[in-house]
């Protein structure tokens, strides 16, 4: 599994990623605009959506609330804990699965997802050999 650098892990462990999209107007606009764009391309629920690099789970939670089977994968242990807490706060519509993982080596069956979201992982995969190897994993799990 690709390991994020200590610098990146330290950054995410020290920031409040779980509040980034709600604490200020800029984050709220980003969240609303991203939802609008995602909604344009989503099939109707109950489609399966993989939120790869889903962080603390804001998009996976939103998708679960709207009837999608949302699965979240993130390489940061703190994000996994925060995503689980966020999912627990909506027991009627929890995130279907939350796991620590790498965008390049997904543990989902071939053609198991209707949609794969990659809203963050690619900018951490800066080496050309690593970033281009990410695409086949997402293609493999997409229908």
Residue pairs with C-beta under 8 A, 6 or more apart in sequence:
1 75
1 101
1 102
1 105
2 75
2 102
2 103
2 104
2 105
2 125
2 130
3 75
4 75
4 76
4 124
8 124
9 76
12 76
12 78
12 79
13 76
13 78
16 23
17 55
17 56
17 78
17 79
17 82
18 55
18 56
18 57
18 58
18 79
18 82
18 86
19 27
20 27
21 27
21 28
21 30
21 31
21 58
22 28
22 31
22 58
31 58
34 59
34 119
35 59
35 62
38 59
38 117
41 115
42 49
42 68
42 115
43 114
43 115
45 66
45 67
45 68
46 67
46 68
46 69
47 68
47 69
47 114
47 115
48 68
48 69
48 71
48 112
48 113
48 114
48 115
49 60
49 63
49 68
49 69
49 70
49 71
49 113
49 114
49 115
49 116
49 117
50 71
50 73
50 106
50 108
50 113
50 115
50 116
50 117
50 138
50 141
51 57
51 59
51 60
51 63
51 70
51 71
51 72
51 73
51 117
51 119
52 73
52 103
52 106
52 116
52 117
52 118
52 121
52 138
53 73
53 74
53 75
53 103
53 118
53 119
53 120
53 121
53 124
54 60
54 72
54 73
54 74
54 79
54 83
54 117
54 119
55 74
55 76
55 79
55 82
55 83
55 120
56 79
56 82
56 83
56 86
57 72
57 79
57 82
57 83
57 84
57 86
57 87
57 95
57 98
58 86
59 70
59 117
59 119
60 70
60 71
60 72
60 83
60 87
60 95
60 98
61 70
61 83
61 86
61 87
61 90
61 93
61 95
63 70
64 70
64 87
64 90
64 93
64 94
64 95
64 96
65 90
65 93
67 93
69 96
70 95
70 96
71 95
71 96
71 97
71 98
71 99
71 108
71 113
72 83
72 95
72 97
72 98
72 99
73 99
73 100
73 101
73 102
73 103
73 106
74 80
74 83
74 100
74 101
75 100
75 101
75 102
75 103
76 100
77 100
80 98
80 99
80 100
83 95
83 98
84 95
84 98
86 95
87 94
87 95
87 98
88 94
99 107
101 107
103 118
103 121
103 122
103 125
103 134
103 137
103 138
104 125
104 130
104 133
104 134
104 137
105 137
106 137
106 138
106 140
106 141
108 141
109 141
110 140
110 141
111 140
111 141
111 142
111 143
112 141
112 143
113 141
113 142
113 143
114 142
114 143
115 142
116 138
116 141
116 142
118 134
118 138
121 134
122 131
122 134
125 131
125 134
